[in-house]
Amino acid sequence: MFRVNSRIRKPVCNSRLTITDVLPIMLLGNTEYAVRPDRPVPQQGEYMIYADNAATTKMSREAVQAMLPYLEEYYGNPSSLYAFGQKAKEDLEAARQKIASCLGADPREIIFTSGGSEADNQAILSAAHSGAKKGKKHIISTAMEHHAVLHTLDKLKKQGFDVTLLDVHANGIVSAEEVRDAIREDTCLVTVMYANNEIGTIQPVAEIGAVCREKGVLFHTDAVQAAGHLPIDVKAQNIDMLSLSAHKFHGPKGIGVLFVRRGVPLETLISGGAQERGKRAGTENIASIVGMAKALEIACSNMEKNAERMTAMRDRLIAGLDRIPYGELNGDRTRRLPGNVNFCFEGIEGESLLLLLDDKGICASSGSACTSGSLDPSHVLLAIGRPHEVAHGSLRLSIGEDVTEEEIDYMIAAVTDVVTYLRNMSPFWRDLVNGKRKHVFSE
Ligand SMILES: Cc1ncc(COP(=O)(O)O)c(C=O)c1O
């Protein structure tokens, strides 16, 4: 959580937003109204609860400190032969070693990328193209992957690949048996995310990996939301390729990793120099790589302690929001990320909910940050079977490691207050109350 100072504003609905601000969004779902250039950024003396850690996290002081020497002092190019450049090269390799050991990998299996999207693209395109050379053009994934995966699969479909998107159950989880049943003679890749960015559900990656290894099919997992929060051991979990992104675990933005098991062929996405053993061209972003290694090291050493505390806080928040009538938790109650809470509320338009929560000093999201400019309901919520009208009324609160009980209780009170306020002025809600429409959830 980010505190400008520790004074909590009282959770009353004396919002600075008026009905004219919110009504167009409720009626039209028009996100143009959601982007208000005049919206003030919290200033000194104001309080803000940052509950959007799935979108991005605050960098840790240690990661910032680790980066500074490479911005100010050791700015040499790791490809240069003189000692000043070689210092950068040595530190780059030390960072690679640290990251590899956090994943149970060999340093030669770590490729630095610009983030999770690039890592996903490279892993999937590479596995698909090398499969195609052997006449294998079938790929298995799920309907609730991140768009970095789904849009890459769309591209491959246009190139003649056959893609099976497995249905996820109402709890947002696929089983290894379902993956096994979908594998065919011509399957070249299974790509299933470790943890979902919207509803936080955790997939049985070790079991899926075991099935893929047994069947001789490559297994990639998008671990962008999992890295630093859930244990990763690429060998024990039979993972062939894995993507992660530093800004999800208090590292810098614009840097990530693609793990590729030794022996798995890897195609280059960005051509040019011979950096990253010819697999990813471009002068290495040494400061960010060092910052990422530091952040991952800290996240991994504190993982158990953080998970225990955050799970307790998450469950307190879920219990509080469960008391709001005609709302329901999205995703499995326990097999979910320690910091993820995601609810649907009937009779609510997500964008108005977010604006009013912002007004109460709470940074939240209604889905993934990447889709929050789109009018479509979340593909993840549709995949778990939520009807359109409730999928539009979703709220994701992704809490941080240092969230307090007081902040959780404030969020419960604020969400309860705002949901009631919005329902009271919603014609859609009136129809539900008058029995003109049917409820989706129970009271
Ligand atoms: C599951 C998942 N995959 C991929 C990405 C993309 O990562 P990046 O922002 O580093 O490109 C994200 C980012 O939100 C994500 O949550």
The ligand as an ORCA input file, in Angstrom:
! r2SCAN-3c Opt
* xyz 0 1
  C      -0.780    -12.780    -16.652
  C      -0.070    -11.692    -17.378
  N       0.642    -11.981    -18.471
  C       1.314    -11.048    -19.152
  C       1.297     -9.735    -18.756
  C       2.076     -8.718    -19.535
  O       3.219     -8.345    -18.824
  P       3.993     -6.997    -19.155
  O       3.153     -5.883    -18.668
  O       5.288     -7.099    -18.419
  O       4.196     -6.987    -20.633
  C       0.557     -9.372    -17.632
  C       0.460     -7.955    -17.217
  O      -0.501     -7.524    -16.634
  C      -0.144    -10.373    -16.912
  O      -0.858    -10.083    -15.836
*
